[in-house]
Amino acid sequence: MKRFFALSRTTHGVLDLAMPGFVALLWLGAFPQWQTILLSIFTAFAAYTAIYALNDLVGIVVDKEKFVGGINAGYSVEASNMRYPLAQNILPYRSGWLWFVIWFVLALIGSYILNPVIVFILASATALEVIYCLLLKVTYLRTLVSGLVKSSGPIAAIFVVDASPDLVKVLLVLAWIFVWEIGGQNIPADWNDTVEDKRVNAKTIPLQLGTQTAGVIVLLSLALTVSISLLLPRISPLNLGWLYLIASAAVGIFLLLKPGYELFRRQEEGRMAARLFDSASYYPLAQLVIISIFVLVK
């Protein structure tokens, strides 16, 4: 099973579950019924498991080219020796597709039970993930597609707790997650893979625009992430005051801005970018812990 979980980057995927959880709690201002919580966790896990696997399935040919000289050290949140098991030929391609189909079908079933609208969101995220993979050698603007894919889970969480959400509030959440993904996940990941990406003539922001420009984009994106996070209490029925804002800003500064600034300042390839990726991966979990405390003590 380790090979399959490596295909789906399960450690990272489990961390990603915190973002939909945070958004749902913030939006509803309370914990949903336990049946909804359990079904939502299962459905989200199935969806992330399927889509992360799809990334490697669609990109297998390019991945084999990229890692012909060996696979880089990776990040602490997904540093398994079995990373990219398809490219390493330690997992059969057909088995990978079977793994994807099983989890995708389970995610579809769970999505339909929670809210049929989520089926459309899941299907859209899946199509966008395929497009994202196919654009690797085409344009660095594919990072924008990544922002939409990563936003789909938290947006789906809104529809779990609110059948008719306010569009403006939904767009605010989307903008927040969008800039976090670009500055804290996508560009740092590409930055960490510059050596491998050069082998296949990949079009990424660090390679096409240079690390200095990439560092500026990262820093601006993370600054926007922290700034927008201070507006998020407006979507919640809870009376979240200054204590919440201070806590939210503090985790943003510590987990995003500090490592982001270090990457921008030192302009190092690989190590600092991986460090930012790891730190940013824990940002949703920190936000989930904060909002859980405020929901419990309301």
Secondary structure, 3 states (H helix, E strand, C coil): CHHHHHHCCHHHHHHHCHHHHHHHHHHHCCCCCHHHHHHHHHHHHHHHHHHHHHHHHHCHHHHHHHCCCCCCCCCHHHCCCCCCCCCCCCCCHHHHHHHHHHHHHHHHHHHHHHCHHHHHHHHHHHHHHHHHHHCCCCCCCHHHHHHHHHHHHHHHHHHHHCCCCCHHHHHHHHHHHHHHHHHHHHHHHHHHCHHHHHHCCCCCHHHHHCHHHHHHHHHHHHHHHHHHHCCHHHHCCCCCCHHHHHHHHHHHHHHHHHHHHHHHHHCCCCHHHHHHHHHHHCHHHHHHHHHHHHHHCC
